[in-house]
Amino acid sequence: MMQRTQDALVGNVEGVEALYVAGLKRIFDTAIGEDILVAQAHGYWPCAAEGNDVILFDVDGQRELTRFSFPRQNKDGGLCIADFFRDVASNERDVIALQVVTMGRRASEAAREWFAENRYQDYLYLHGLSVEMAEVDCSGSSWSSSERVMPISSALSSANSCFWSPRLGQAG
């Protein structure tokens, strides 16, 4: 069956596009229906520095949430991103703007599950879709206006409504 399908599609660009779009739409509908793709973006954080670390704090500026260690320039007097923020001992907080965009942990979990279940095509579609949706969310552009996303943008633009949901455009 698979070989007949492949043979029928050789030289048939429209058939390949239709098959691809149908598969992608199926995975997209599943991902939305099962809340697999949930965009998450975060922006401004109270922060302070300690050595080469930038420490992010909760809104109150007291409770440490996480820290990022940054490299220092490899030369005498080399700088580090942490050098540009107040020291943690001062108890005064700066603010750092970070953009973290992800489709969330559930997308990664579902991709692993589908891979383990030998659903390789579904896994590949979901992985590609989640990566592209995170990029779209990050850039603020839509699939239909982004020529670099897919070479078959004309086929996708006719199905644009299936690729955008208000839920995906919101920060989590």
C-alpha positions, 0 to 999 in steps of 0.5 A, a space after each residue: 500500500 505504501 509503495 503504491 501511494 509513493 509511486 502515485 505521488 512521484 511527479 505529482 506535486 499537488 498530490 504531495 502537497 495535499 497529502 502533507 497538508 492533510 497530515 499536518 492538519 490532522 496532527 494540528 487538530 489533535 494537538 489543539 484538541 488534546 492541549 498539546 501545544 500551549 504557547 508560553 512566553 515570559 518577559 521582565 524579571 527582577 534580577 541581581 548578579 553573583 559572580 558570573 550568574 544572573 539570578 532571577 527573582 519572583 515579583 517580590 524580588 526576594 525569592 530566587 527562582 533560577 539562575 543563569 551562568 554566563 561565560 566571561 570574555 577570555 581576556 584580561 578584564 573580560 566582561 560577563 553579562 552578569 557584570 551589568 546588573 546589581 550585586 545580589 548583596 545590595 538587596 536592590 534589584 534590576 530588571 532583565 528582559 528575557 524572551 522564552 517561547 516554548 510550546 510547553 512540556 506537554 508537546 515534548 511529552 507527546 512527541 516522546 510518547 508517539 515516538 515510543 508508540 512507533 507513530 513516527 510520522 505523527 512524531 515528526 509532524 508534531 515535533 516540526 509543528 511545535 518548533 515552528 509554532 514556537 518560532 511563529 509565536 516568538 516572531 509575532 508573524 503568521 504562517 500565511 505571511 511567512 515565506 520562509 516557514 514552508 515552500 507550500 505556503 499557498 496551500 497552507 494559506 487556504 487553510 490558515 484558519 486551522 493554524 491559528 487559535 487565540 489560545 496559541 497567540 497568548 502568553 502562558 
